[in-house]
Amino acid sequence: MQLVQLANFLLDNLVQSRIGFIVFFHCWQRDESVQFAQQFIKPIHPLLYHQFVQMNGVESWSFMELTYMGHTQPTLAIYVDVKCDQAQELLEEASREQIYNQHYHWLLHGNQSEVEFYDLFFPFNISIDADVSYVKEQIQEMNCTVLYSVYDVYNNGKNIGGQLNMTGSHEMGCDLMMCKRIRFLSSLEKRTKYGNREQLTDVILRVATVVTQRPLTLSDDELINFLSQENETHIDSLARFGFHLTLILRDLLHCEMKFIFSDSWSKSDVVGGSVGAVVDQSADLTATPSLATEGRLKYLSAIIETGFFRSVCIFRTPHNAGLRGDVFLQPFSPLVWYLFGGVLSLIGILLWITFYMECKRMRKRWRLDYLPSLLSTFLISFGAACIQSSSLIPRSTGGRLIYFALFLISFIMYNYYTSVVVSSLLSSPVKSKIKTMQQLAESPLTVGLEPLPFTKSYLNYSRLPEIHLFIKRKIETQAKNPELWLPAEQGVLRVRDNPGYVYVFETSSGYAYVERYFTAQQICDLNEVLFRPEQLFYTHLHRNSTYKELFRLRLLRVLETGVYRKQRSYWVHMKLNCVSQNFVITVGMEYVAPLLLMLVCADILVVIILLIELAWNRFLTRPTITFHS
């Protein structure tokens, strides 16, 4: 046996593969093993760790991976001399333990023809991500050179109809000193590993799919027809969005798919539904994206983000939400109001002094017909602050300068005040102060929910205290209410017609009903409370799936080309657009009512004062009764 040439070939292969650990399963004589091992002592590959296993001394290959292949490296190289008598048993045990995968770099060395090796390896369970190479040896006796033909061996999935594939890679010529690549057997070297395995034409992938808006009693063709439709995107939008992405993946892989339908993602975290089907490996892939929870990631791998989950509570602000008179005081702080009132009072006093001086100390032609009271000058000062003129005008220069200062400061304050008030009244409608789930649970508002499986599951398994309070006050109190769980369309209509009614739904489907039944102004009037934390959806495979890398590369391609973005924008609605510039916002009674209330109170006060004045005047003018003796 040409062991020196074989050692040179293996060293070159390990260098090219960047692997430093190898296990040899052989049946060589002791002196041959020593001769072979001496080649690995050379400094050509100083970091190489190797272990020899003499197959003739092994009675049983059970627990082969645990016994011989325990390692902490990303990839371990395994050499097997196929010409040995026990090689067949070793290869069969490796098939049963499913260790023909990407974590092991298999080098199967023999001198069989391609047809003979194909017949030998055909029944084995070898995966698409397997790193298996068949090394065919041809000895050239003229110049001590050995030709090694390398074939890439894989299977697209034997358990779902895959056939064994052998692709010629290259041919190496090795002598006692070195190895040299002679020729390529195909274009395999020009492609990546998965570039050579991108077609799954011989398999039927099992795909778990969720359908919540159609009964599972329908035939598979009817369910597929429903998921394939492109109208009414709000109905089962997440499921149909994932289904269309899966169809794109099917076209990229050129494979067939068998859809396994269920009415929920899972019964618990990893049991039942489409998630449970992937966990127990009765399905290869989930078409409907799902949440990557801590419990699921123990069994599944999230290969790529393919969705977004957002569940909210929407409601219109109740009409009795409270009067908003504070908007008329907000432009200035209390200190500014106090200072402004003080300035007006001071000017009122100065005006009274001015009128007094004009009436008592100045020429007759400057005098007023009467001396206004201090209350009148205060009223003049307040009227100027409200941009009102006065019939009394000082005739002296100093008095007119006081008027000028009064009207100037009033003009500046009035313009600033009105601009702030108008912008506050017309910028947006009044919103509720309820911003969290705890505030919603403590409010007197009535609640309804969309009957979705993941909403019910969240209510059952959430550990958040505000959700427990929400269940206690909003769900348990309506246990016998048949209208607690309402379809999305009915719930949205009830929100529109009953301000203060709260409806919980998933935005990807519910927003379509809001846009259909709400006017632009009503959309801006809506309040939103996040029902549960926003989370991403992922396409999941089993943790040990052999298609993980292949599917990830194909779905990344879908992302890069913009196909995913186009599909998502069509199927998933993530926010409502409030375009307030397209309509006139009217000022409601919550703002006007305080002003009307002030006017009514002022009228009542005026009437009371008038009655008091009349009574006092009558008391002063009553006739005096005299008695004559």
Backbone torsions as a table, in degrees:
resi	resn	phi	psi	omega
1	MET	NA	137.0	-176.5
2	GLN	-85.6	77.4	-173.4
3	LEU	-74.4	-33.3	-179.4
4	VAL	-64.4	-46.1	177.9
5	GLN	-62.2	-40.1	179.0
6	LEU	-63.6	-41.6	179.0
7	ALA	-62.8	-41.5	178.2
8	ASN	-63.3	-39.6	178.0
9	PHE	-63.6	-45.9	-178.3
10	LEU	-65.1	-40.0	177.6
11	LEU	-61.9	-43.3	178.3
12	ASP	-63.8	-39.9	179.7
13	ASN	-64.7	-42.4	-179.9
14	LEU	-67.6	-36.5	177.3
15	VAL	-64.3	-45.9	179.8
16	GLN	-65.2	-33.2	-179.6
17	SER	-86.5	-8.7	-179.7
18	ARG	59.0	49.2	179.2
19	ILE	-120.4	135.6	-177.6
20	GLY	-114.7	6.5	-178.1
21	PHE	-132.1	131.9	-178.3
22	ILE	-146.5	143.8	175.9
23	VAL	-117.6	130.0	-178.7
24	PHE	-104.3	122.6	170.7
25	PHE	-105.1	112.6	-171.0
26	HIS	-142.7	175.3	175.2
27	CYS	-135.4	36.7	-177.1
28	TRP	-81.1	163.6	172.3
29	GLN	-73.1	163.5	-175.8
30	ARG	-61.3	-44.9	-178.8
31	ASP	-65.3	-31.8	176.8
32	GLU	-68.4	-38.3	178.5
33	SER	-64.0	-39.5	179.5
34	VAL	-65.5	-43.8	179.0
35	GLN	-60.4	-40.6	-180.0
36	PHE	-67.5	-43.4	-177.0
37	ALA	-65.7	-29.0	-179.0
38	GLN	-62.0	-28.7	178.9
39	GLN	-66.3	-28.6	-177.3
40	PHE	-84.1	-8.3	177.9
41	ILE	-81.5	-18.5	-178.7
42	LYS	-64.4	151.7	-175.3
43	PRO	-73.7	8.8	180.0
44	ILE	-64.1	-29.1	-178.7
45	HIS	-142.3	71.7	-170.4
46	PRO	-66.8	-21.1	-176.9
47	LEU	-92.7	7.5	-175.8
48	LEU	-76.5	129.2	173.2
49	TYR	-110.2	130.2	-178.3
50	HIS	-134.1	151.0	179.8
51	GLN	-138.1	136.8	-178.5
52	PHE	-108.7	134.6	176.2
53	VAL	-124.7	116.4	177.7
54	GLN	-80.9	112.4	-174.1
55	MET	-68.8	-26.3	-177.6
56	ASN	-65.6	-21.2	-178.8
57	GLY	-95.8	3.1	-178.0
58	VAL	-95.2	123.0	179.6
59	GLU	-85.7	-34.3	-178.0
60	SER	-141.8	140.5	179.1
61	TRP	-100.4	13.4	179.2
62	SER	-62.0	143.9	-178.0
63	PHE	55.0	42.4	-176.6
64	MET	-62.0	-43.2	-178.5
65	GLU	-63.3	-42.8	-179.2
66	LEU	-69.2	-34.9	-174.6
67	THR	-80.5	-43.7	-170.6
68	TYR	-111.9	-15.5	-169.1
69	MET	-122.4	22.9	177.1
70	GLY	-68.6	120.9	-176.2
71	HIS	-157.1	162.5	178.2
72	THR	-116.9	16.3	-179.3
73	GLN	-90.9	154.2	177.6
74	PRO	-58.8	-37.9	-178.9
75	THR	-142.5	135.2	177.9
76	LEU	-115.1	130.4	177.5
77	ALA	-84.5	139.9	179.8
78	ILE	-131.0	120.9	176.4
79	TYR	-103.2	132.7	178.2
80	VAL	-129.7	125.0	174.5
81	ASP	-83.7	102.2	-174.8
82	VAL	-66.0	-20.0	-178.5
83	LYS	-73.8	-14.1	-179.8
84	CYS	-71.4	151.3	-176.4
85	ASP	-64.0	-37.3	-175.8
86	GLN	-90.5	5.0	179.8
87	ALA	-62.8	-36.5	-179.9
88	GLN	-60.4	-44.7	-179.6
89	GLU	-66.0	-39.3	178.8
90	LEU	-62.8	-45.1	-179.2
91	LEU	-65.8	-36.7	178.1
92	GLU	-66.5	-41.4	178.9
93	GLU	-66.3	-38.5	176.1
94	ALA	-61.7	-34.6	176.7
95	SER	-67.4	-42.9	-180.0
96	ARG	-65.4	-36.6	-179.8
97	GLU	-85.4	0.8	175.6
98	GLN	54.4	51.8	179.4
99	ILE	-110.5	16.3	166.9
100	TYR	-86.8	80.3	-176.5
101	ASN	-143.8	-173.4	-172.1
102	GLN	-70.4	-12.0	-178.2
103	HIS	-84.9	-5.9	-179.2
104	TYR	-131.4	132.2	178.7
105	HIS	-99.9	95.5	-175.2
106	TRP	-85.5	133.2	172.7
107	LEU	-124.0	103.5	-177.0
108	LEU	-99.1	111.7	-170.9
109	HIS	-105.4	127.8	177.6
110	GLY	-164.1	-178.6	177.7
111	ASN	-121.8	21.8	178.4
112	GLN	-76.4	158.9	175.4
113	SER	-74.2	167.3	179.8
114	GLU	-61.3	-38.5	-179.6
115	VAL	-67.0	-42.7	179.8
116	GLU	-63.8	-43.1	179.1
117	PHE	-67.2	-38.1	178.8
118	TYR	-59.9	-45.0	178.5
119	ASP	-64.1	-34.5	179.0
120	LEU	-69.3	-42.2	-171.4
121	PHE	-94.4	-9.9	-175.1
122	PHE	-56.1	-43.7	-175.6
123	PRO	-77.4	-4.9	-173.6
124	PHE	-79.9	151.9	179.8
125	ASN	-86.9	90.0	-178.2
126	ILE	-115.6	139.2	-170.8
127	SER	-99.7	171.7	-178.5
128	ILE	-72.2	-25.7	178.8
129	ASP	-91.1	8.1	-177.3
130	ALA	-63.4	145.1	176.2
131	ASP	-113.3	76.3	-175.8
132	VAL	-118.6	128.9	177.6
133	SER	-125.4	130.0	172.6
134	TYR	-93.9	124.2	-178.0
135	VAL	-107.9	107.3	-179.1
136	LYS	-93.8	129.7	-174.7
137	GLU	-102.1	134.2	174.0
138	GLN	-134.0	117.9	-176.0
139	ILE	-87.9	131.3	175.1
140	GLN	-103.6	104.1	-171.4
141	GLU	-76.4	-13.7	-176.7
142	MET	-71.0	-40.1	-173.1
143	ASN	-130.6	23.9	177.9
144	CYS	58.5	25.7	178.0
145	THR	-100.5	139.6	177.6
146	VAL	-114.8	130.1	176.6
147	LEU	-94.1	129.6	178.6
148	TYR	-118.0	115.3	176.6
149	SER	-96.7	126.1	-174.9
150	VAL	-107.1	130.4	179.2
151	TYR	-122.1	133.6	175.4
152	ASP	-83.6	127.6	-174.0
153	VAL	-121.0	128.7	176.5
154	TYR	-159.4	170.4	178.3
155	ASN	-138.5	134.4	-179.0
156	ASN	-70.2	-6.6	180.0
157	GLY	137.1	90.7	-173.7
158	LYS	-62.9	-36.6	-176.7
159	ASN	-71.8	-12.2	177.4
160	ILE	-120.8	26.9	171.9
161	GLY	101.1	5.8	-177.5
162	GLY	-71.9	149.4	179.1
163	GLN	-110.3	152.1	179.7
164	LEU	-67.5	135.1	179.7
165	ASN	-118.9	134.8	174.3
166	MET	-127.6	121.7	-179.2
167	THR	-122.5	122.9	177.6
168	GLY	-64.0	133.5	-178.3
169	SER	-104.0	-69.9	-177.4
170	HIS	-157.3	172.6	-179.7
171	GLU	-126.6	129.0	-178.5
172	MET	-112.0	141.3	173.2
173	GLY	-112.2	119.2	-175.9
174	CYS	-120.0	134.0	174.3
175	ASP	-117.0	-160.3	-176.4
176	LEU	-74.1	-12.3	-174.8
177	MET	-110.4	-42.3	-171.4
178	MET	-158.4	174.3	176.3
179	CYS	-119.7	148.4	-178.9
180	LYS	-139.6	134.0	178.8
181	ARG	-75.3	123.8	-174.6
182	ILE	-91.8	-50.9	-177.8
183	ARG	-159.9	161.6	174.5
184	PHE	-93.9	138.8	179.2
185	LEU	-88.9	-15.2	178.4
186	SER	-161.8	-172.2	177.1
187	SER	-90.9	18.1	-177.5
188	LEU	-59.4	-37.7	-177.0
189	GLU	-66.8	-19.2	-179.4
190	LYS	-84.2	-8.2	-177.1
191	ARG	-118.7	159.5	174.9
192	THR	-75.2	173.9	-179.3
193	LYS	-57.4	-49.5	-178.4
194	TYR	-84.0	-10.8	170.6
195	GLY	-68.8	-26.3	176.3
196	ASN	-84.6	-13.3	-173.8
197	ARG	-122.8	31.5	-174.4
198	GLU	-83.7	-7.8	-178.9
199	GLN	-108.7	123.1	178.9
200	LEU	-112.8	52.2	-173.6
201	THR	-69.6	-16.7	-174.0
202	ASP	-104.7	10.1	-177.8
203	VAL	-123.7	161.6	173.7
204	ILE	-121.5	103.1	-177.9
205	LEU	-72.0	140.1	177.2
206	ARG	-95.2	119.4	-172.7
207	VAL	-119.6	121.5	177.5
208	ALA	-84.6	127.2	-174.2
209	THR	-130.7	137.8	179.1
210	VAL	-98.1	134.2	173.2
211	VAL	-133.0	116.7	-177.0
212	THR	-107.7	-19.1	-173.9
213	GLN	-105.9	9.7	175.2
214	ARG	-137.8	143.7	179.7
215	PRO	-69.1	142.9	-179.7
216	LEU	-74.2	-6.4	176.5
217	THR	-71.3	-15.1	176.0
218	LEU	-67.1	158.1	179.0
219	SER	-70.5	162.3	179.6
220	ASP	-60.4	-38.6	-179.9
221	ASP	-64.3	-38.6	179.5
222	GLU	-68.5	-39.7	178.6
223	LEU	-67.2	-40.7	177.6
224	ILE	-65.1	-38.2	177.9
225	ASN	-63.7	-39.6	177.4
226	PHE	-64.1	-46.2	-179.0
227	LEU	-68.0	-26.3	-177.6
228	SER	-80.6	-18.1	-178.5
229	GLN	-64.8	149.9	-177.9
230	GLU	-113.9	5.6	175.6
231	ASN	-98.9	165.8	-180.0
232	GLU	50.2	61.7	-174.5
233	THR	-66.7	-13.1	-179.3
234	HIS	-79.8	-12.1	-179.3
235	ILE	-89.7	115.8	-179.1
236	ASP	52.2	46.4	-171.8
237	SER	-63.4	-41.1	-179.0
238	LEU	-63.9	-43.8	-179.1
239	ALA	-65.2	-43.2	-177.7
240	ARG	-72.6	-33.5	175.1
241	PHE	-62.2	-48.3	177.5
242	GLY	-64.1	-35.9	179.6
243	PHE	-63.5	-43.3	-179.7
244	HIS	-68.6	-34.5	174.3
245	LEU	-64.2	-37.8	179.4
246	THR	-66.8	-36.2	176.0
247	LEU	-63.3	-37.2	176.3
248	ILE	-65.0	-42.4	177.6
249	LEU	-61.8	-39.6	178.5
250	ARG	-61.3	-41.0	179.2
251	ASP	-66.9	-35.4	179.1
252	LEU	-69.2	-34.6	-177.4
253	LEU	-90.2	-13.1	-178.8
254	HIS	56.4	44.6	-178.5
255	CYS	-119.7	175.1	172.9
256	GLU	-102.4	156.8	-179.8
257	MET	-135.1	139.5	173.8
258	LYS	-113.1	117.1	-174.7
259	PHE	-89.4	131.6	178.2
260	ILE	-109.0	114.4	-171.7
261	PHE	-96.2	143.7	173.9
262	SER	-145.5	161.9	-176.4
263	ASP	-98.4	8.4	-179.7
264	SER	-155.6	161.7	175.7
265	TRP	-71.3	-44.1	176.9
266	SER	-166.6	156.8	175.8
267	LYS	-80.2	-46.1	167.7
268	SER	-117.1	-156.1	-174.8
269	ASP	-65.6	-41.5	-175.2
270	VAL	-130.3	8.6	-177.2
271	VAL	-114.8	132.8	176.8
272	GLY	80.7	167.8	178.0
273	GLY	66.4	-164.2	-178.1
274	SER	-70.4	-34.3	177.9
275	VAL	-65.6	-44.2	178.5
276	GLY	-62.1	-33.0	179.0
277	ALA	-65.3	-36.9	178.0
278	VAL	-75.3	-35.7	179.6
279	VAL	-62.5	-45.2	179.9
280	ASP	-86.2	7.8	174.3
281	GLN	62.8	25.0	170.3
282	SER	-83.8	-7.4	174.0
283	ALA	-134.3	148.7	-179.3
284	ASP	-91.6	-20.8	-170.7
285	LEU	-157.7	148.9	171.9
286	THR	-100.6	124.1	176.4
287	ALA	-76.7	-34.4	-179.8
288	THR	-89.8	119.7	-179.5
289	PRO	-63.3	152.7	-176.8
290	SER	-142.0	170.7	-178.9
291	LEU	-75.6	142.5	177.7
292	ALA	-94.3	80.1	-178.9
293	THR	-82.0	166.5	-178.5
294	GLU	-61.9	-41.4	179.8
295	GLY	-66.1	-37.5	-178.0
296	ARG	-71.5	-33.9	-177.1
297	LEU	-70.3	-7.6	172.6
298	LYS	-73.4	-22.9	-177.0
299	TYR	-120.1	-21.6	-173.9
300	LEU	-120.0	163.2	174.1
301	SER	-122.8	126.9	176.2
302	ALA	-86.7	108.7	-171.4
303	ILE	-86.9	-29.1	-178.3
304	ILE	-163.6	147.6	177.6
305	GLU	-74.0	126.0	-179.7
306	THR	-135.3	30.4	178.0
307	GLY	170.9	175.9	-178.6
308	PHE	-144.1	135.5	-175.3
309	PHE	-112.1	124.7	178.3
310	ARG	-144.6	118.7	-179.5
311	SER	-119.3	128.3	-173.7
312	VAL	-132.7	163.9	171.3
313	CYS	-110.1	123.9	-179.9
314	ILE	-115.9	147.9	175.4
315	PHE	-164.3	153.6	173.9
316	ARG	-90.1	148.3	-178.1
317	THR	-65.1	127.3	179.5
318	PRO	-59.4	151.4	-179.1
319	HIS	-66.0	-27.2	-180.0
320	ASN	-97.8	37.8	-177.2
321	ALA	-73.0	-7.7	179.6
322	GLY	116.8	147.6	179.2
323	LEU	-77.9	144.8	-176.6
324	ARG	-114.3	58.6	178.4
325	GLY	-72.6	-16.6	-177.4
326	ASP	-67.0	-16.5	-179.6
327	VAL	-63.9	-25.9	-179.2
328	PHE	-82.5	-9.3	177.3
329	LEU	-107.2	-13.9	-174.3
330	GLN	-65.2	-29.8	-177.6
331	PRO	-57.5	-29.6	-179.0
332	PHE	-126.2	147.9	175.1
333	SER	-75.1	163.2	179.1
334	PRO	-55.4	-37.9	-179.9
335	LEU	-62.2	-40.1	179.6
336	VAL	-66.1	-40.9	177.8
337	TRP	-61.6	-43.0	-179.9
338	TYR	-63.3	-44.4	179.8
339	LEU	-64.9	-39.9	179.7
340	PHE	-64.8	-42.7	176.3
341	GLY	-63.0	-38.3	177.3
342	GLY	-64.0	-40.6	178.4
343	VAL	-63.9	-42.9	178.9
344	LEU	-63.9	-39.0	178.2
345	SER	-65.3	-42.1	179.2
346	LEU	-62.7	-42.9	178.6
347	ILE	-65.0	-37.7	176.5
348	GLY	-60.5	-41.2	177.3
349	ILE	-65.2	-43.8	179.1
350	LEU	-62.5	-38.1	177.7
351	LEU	-64.1	-41.0	179.4
352	TRP	-63.9	-41.1	177.8
353	ILE	-63.2	-40.3	179.4
354	THR	-62.4	-48.3	179.8
355	PHE	-63.5	-36.7	179.0
356	TYR	-64.5	-44.7	-179.2
357	MET	-65.6	-38.2	179.8
358	GLU	-66.3	-34.4	-177.8
359	CYS	-80.5	-30.2	-172.8
360	LYS	-104.0	-32.1	-168.4
361	ARG	-115.4	-12.7	-173.4
362	MET	-105.8	177.9	-177.2
363	ARG	-62.0	158.4	-176.5
364	LYS	-64.9	-32.9	-177.9
365	ARG	-72.2	-15.6	176.4
366	TRP	-93.8	-9.0	-173.8
367	ARG	-77.4	148.1	173.4
368	LEU	-81.7	159.4	179.3
369	ASP	-65.6	-26.1	178.9
370	TYR	-150.9	161.6	178.5
371	LEU	-94.0	113.5	178.8
372	PRO	-65.7	150.7	179.9
373	SER	-77.8	167.3	177.3
374	LEU	-62.2	-35.1	177.8
375	LEU	-64.1	-35.7	178.9
376	SER	-66.8	-41.6	179.5
377	THR	-68.2	-33.6	174.2
378	PHE	-64.1	-39.7	179.1
379	LEU	-65.9	-37.7	176.9
380	ILE	-63.3	-42.8	-179.9
381	SER	-64.0	-42.4	179.1
382	PHE	-67.5	-38.2	178.4
383	GLY	-63.9	-36.0	177.3
384	ALA	-65.5	-35.2	177.2
385	ALA	-65.1	-26.7	177.6
386	CYS	-95.1	16.9	179.2
387	ILE	58.4	48.9	174.3
388	GLN	-118.2	141.5	179.8
389	SER	-81.9	-177.9	-178.3
390	SER	-139.5	144.6	177.3
391	SER	-78.7	-18.3	178.5
392	LEU	-97.6	118.4	-178.5
393	ILE	-126.2	125.9	177.3
394	PRO	-61.6	147.5	-178.6
395	ARG	-103.1	-11.7	177.3
396	SER	-85.8	157.3	-179.6
397	THR	-64.7	-43.3	178.8
398	GLY	-62.2	-40.6	178.4
399	GLY	-64.3	-39.3	179.7
400	ARG	-70.3	-30.8	174.5
401	LEU	-66.2	-35.4	175.7
402	ILE	-64.0	-42.1	177.7
403	TYR	-62.6	-40.6	-179.9
404	PHE	-61.8	-47.1	178.7
405	ALA	-61.9	-40.1	180.0
406	LEU	-61.9	-49.6	-177.5
407	PHE	-70.5	-30.4	179.1
408	LEU	-68.3	-48.6	179.5
409	ILE	-66.2	-34.6	177.4
410	SER	-65.4	-39.9	179.9
411	PHE	-62.6	-45.3	-178.8
412	ILE	-64.9	-48.0	-178.9
413	MET	-64.4	-40.3	-177.2
414	TYR	-65.2	-43.3	-178.8
415	ASN	-66.5	-41.1	177.7
416	TYR	-65.8	-42.7	-177.7
417	TYR	-63.1	-48.6	-177.0
418	THR	-65.4	-36.3	180.0
419	SER	-65.0	-40.3	179.8
420	VAL	-69.3	-42.8	-178.9
421	VAL	-64.7	-44.3	-179.0
422	VAL	-64.5	-43.1	178.9
423	SER	-64.9	-35.2	178.9
424	SER	-68.6	-39.0	-177.3
425	LEU	-74.5	-32.9	-172.9
426	LEU	-105.1	-3.9	-176.8
427	SER	-70.0	-45.5	-178.4
428	SER	-159.2	156.9	177.7
429	PRO	-68.5	164.4	178.2
430	VAL	-65.7	136.2	-179.6
431	LYS	-112.7	154.2	177.6
432	SER	-73.8	153.7	177.4
433	LYS	-84.6	-1.2	178.1
434	ILE	-79.0	112.9	-176.3
435	LYS	-122.7	-13.7	-176.6
436	THR	-128.4	165.5	178.6
437	MET	-66.3	-32.8	178.4
438	GLN	-66.8	-43.9	176.7
439	GLN	-63.0	-37.3	177.9
440	LEU	-66.2	-42.1	179.2
441	ALA	-63.7	-34.0	-178.6
442	GLU	-84.3	-7.7	-178.7
443	SER	-82.9	163.7	178.3
444	PRO	-86.0	8.6	-174.5
445	LEU	-71.3	147.5	177.2
446	THR	-84.3	142.4	-173.4
447	VAL	-122.3	141.5	170.2
448	GLY	-131.7	155.1	-176.2
449	LEU	-132.6	149.8	173.8
450	GLU	-78.5	130.1	-175.9
451	PRO	-75.8	74.8	178.4
452	LEU	-105.9	143.5	-178.1
453	PRO	-59.4	-41.9	-176.4
454	PHE	-73.8	-23.0	174.3
455	THR	-69.7	-45.1	177.9
456	LYS	-64.0	-39.6	179.1
457	SER	-64.6	-39.9	-179.6
458	TYR	-65.3	-40.4	177.9
459	LEU	-64.5	-31.8	-178.1
460	ASN	-79.0	-33.6	-169.7
461	TYR	-114.0	-5.3	179.9
462	SER	-68.1	141.1	179.3
463	ARG	-104.6	4.3	-178.6
464	LEU	-71.9	133.9	-177.8
465	PRO	-64.1	-33.6	-179.7
466	GLU	-68.8	-29.7	176.3
467	ILE	-72.0	-39.2	176.0
468	HIS	-61.5	-41.3	177.3
469	LEU	-65.6	-39.3	178.0
470	PHE	-62.1	-42.5	179.0
471	ILE	-64.0	-44.2	-176.5
472	LYS	-64.5	-40.8	-173.1
473	ARG	-95.7	-24.7	-175.0
474	LYS	-111.8	-29.5	-176.3
475	ILE	-96.7	-52.2	-177.2
476	GLU	-65.1	-32.2	178.8
477	THR	-71.1	-16.6	178.3
478	GLN	-114.3	28.5	-175.7
479	ALA	-58.6	-32.2	-178.5
480	LYS	-99.1	6.1	-179.8
481	ASN	-83.7	114.6	-178.8
482	PRO	-68.7	-13.8	-178.0
483	GLU	-100.9	15.6	175.7
484	LEU	-66.9	-43.0	179.1
485	TRP	-104.9	110.6	-177.1
486	LEU	-120.6	144.8	172.7
487	PRO	-59.0	157.4	-173.7
488	ALA	-58.2	-41.9	-177.3
489	GLU	-63.5	-45.3	179.4
490	GLN	-67.1	-39.7	179.8
491	GLY	-63.4	-42.7	179.8
492	VAL	-65.6	-40.4	177.5
493	LEU	-63.5	-37.8	178.4
494	ARG	-67.3	-36.0	175.3
495	VAL	-62.5	-40.8	-179.3
496	ARG	-65.5	-41.4	-173.2
497	ASP	-89.0	-16.1	-176.5
498	ASN	-129.3	89.6	176.2
499	PRO	-56.9	133.1	-176.9
500	GLY	100.9	-12.5	176.4
501	TYR	-83.0	131.3	-175.9
502	VAL	-106.0	131.8	178.6
503	TYR	-126.7	132.1	-178.1
504	VAL	-104.1	123.8	-178.5
505	PHE	-152.9	170.7	179.2
506	GLU	-93.5	130.6	-168.9
507	THR	-67.4	-31.0	-175.1
508	SER	-62.0	-27.2	178.4
509	SER	-109.1	-37.5	-173.8
510	GLY	-71.6	-30.6	-178.7
511	TYR	-63.3	-27.3	178.7
512	ALA	-63.9	-38.6	177.3
513	TYR	-69.2	-37.4	177.9
514	VAL	-61.6	-45.9	-179.9
515	GLU	-67.0	-26.7	-179.4
516	ARG	-77.9	-41.1	-170.5
517	TYR	-104.5	-13.5	-177.8
518	PHE	-101.7	142.9	171.2
519	THR	-76.3	169.2	-179.7
520	ALA	-60.8	-38.3	179.7
521	GLN	-69.3	-39.2	179.3
522	GLN	-65.6	-33.3	176.3
523	ILE	-63.3	-40.7	178.5
524	CYS	-69.1	-22.7	179.5
525	ASP	-78.2	-13.9	-173.0
526	LEU	-70.8	144.6	171.1
527	ASN	-106.2	142.2	178.9
528	GLU	-125.1	135.0	172.9
529	VAL	-124.9	127.7	-178.1
530	LEU	-69.0	120.1	-176.7
531	PHE	-74.6	-40.0	178.4
532	ARG	-145.8	156.7	-177.9
533	PRO	-56.0	139.4	178.3
534	GLU	-65.9	135.3	-177.9
535	GLN	-139.5	156.9	178.6
536	LEU	-89.8	150.4	173.4
537	PHE	-99.8	146.1	-179.5
538	TYR	-132.7	150.4	168.2
539	THR	-82.9	129.2	-172.7
540	HIS	-113.5	145.6	168.3
541	LEU	-126.0	166.1	174.9
542	HIS	-65.0	149.6	-176.7
543	ARG	-57.2	-33.3	-178.6
544	ASN	-102.9	17.8	-178.0
545	SER	-64.2	137.6	178.6
546	THR	-82.1	-8.3	-179.1
547	TYR	-96.3	5.3	-171.6
548	LYS	-56.5	-53.5	-175.8
549	GLU	-70.4	-38.7	-179.8
550	LEU	-62.5	-47.4	-179.9
551	PHE	-66.2	-37.5	179.6
552	ARG	-62.4	-43.1	179.6
553	LEU	-65.2	-39.3	-179.2
554	ARG	-70.3	-40.4	179.3
555	LEU	-70.7	-32.7	173.6
556	LEU	-61.7	-36.8	176.8
557	ARG	-63.4	-39.2	176.8
558	VAL	-62.7	-38.8	177.8
559	LEU	-66.8	-45.1	-175.2
560	GLU	-64.9	-34.2	-176.8
561	THR	-82.2	-6.1	179.6
562	GLY	85.7	0.5	179.7
563	VAL	-65.2	-40.6	179.8
564	TYR	-62.3	-44.0	-179.0
565	ARG	-62.9	-40.0	178.8
566	LYS	-64.2	-45.5	179.3
567	GLN	-63.8	-42.3	-177.8
568	ARG	-65.5	-43.1	179.9
569	SER	-65.0	-25.2	179.9
570	TYR	-81.6	-39.5	-172.4
571	TRP	-95.9	-28.0	-170.1
572	VAL	-116.3	123.9	174.9
573	HIS	-102.6	117.8	-174.5
574	MET	-106.4	-14.4	-179.9
575	LYS	-156.6	158.6	176.3
576	LEU	-98.9	141.8	-179.6
577	ASN	-98.4	115.6	176.1
578	CYS	-100.2	105.9	-178.8
579	VAL	-106.9	84.2	-174.0
580	SER	-71.0	-16.7	-178.0
581	GLN	-73.9	-13.5	-174.3
582	ASN	-88.0	-0.1	179.5
583	PHE	-150.8	164.4	180.0
584	VAL	-91.9	126.1	177.8
585	ILE	-87.1	121.1	179.0
586	THR	-88.2	146.4	178.4
587	VAL	-80.5	122.7	-175.7
588	GLY	-86.4	176.8	-177.9
589	MET	-66.2	-22.0	179.0
590	GLU	-63.0	-22.9	176.0
591	TYR	-97.2	-38.6	-175.0
592	VAL	-77.9	-31.9	-176.4
593	ALA	-54.9	-43.2	178.3
594	PRO	-59.9	-36.2	178.8
595	LEU	-67.9	-43.8	177.6
596	LEU	-62.7	-38.7	178.7
597	LEU	-64.1	-40.3	177.3
598	MET	-63.1	-41.1	180.0
599	LEU	-64.5	-43.0	179.1
600	VAL	-63.6	-44.5	179.3
601	CYS	-62.3	-39.8	178.7
602	ALA	-65.3	-40.8	178.4
603	ASP	-62.7	-43.3	179.1
604	ILE	-62.9	-42.2	179.2
605	LEU	-63.4	-40.2	179.1
606	VAL	-63.2	-44.1	179.8
607	VAL	-62.9	-42.0	179.5
608	ILE	-62.5	-45.3	179.6
609	ILE	-63.7	-39.6	178.8
610	LEU	-62.0	-43.8	179.0
611	LEU	-63.5	-39.6	178.2
612	ILE	-63.8	-41.6	179.1
613	GLU	-64.3	-42.4	178.7
614	LEU	-62.6	-42.1	179.8
615	ALA	-65.8	-40.9	179.7
616	TRP	-66.9	-40.6	178.3
617	ASN	-64.5	-40.5	178.5
618	ARG	-64.8	-36.8	179.1
619	PHE	-65.1	-37.1	-178.2
620	LEU	-76.0	-30.0	-175.2
621	THR	-101.1	10.6	-179.6
622	ARG	-67.3	145.6	-176.9
623	PRO	-69.4	148.9	179.7
624	THR	-93.6	127.6	-178.7
625	ILE	-91.4	124.5	179.0
626	THR	-113.3	145.4	-178.8
627	PHE	-110.7	132.7	179.7
628	HIS	-108.4	136.8	178.2
629	SER	-90.5	NA	NA
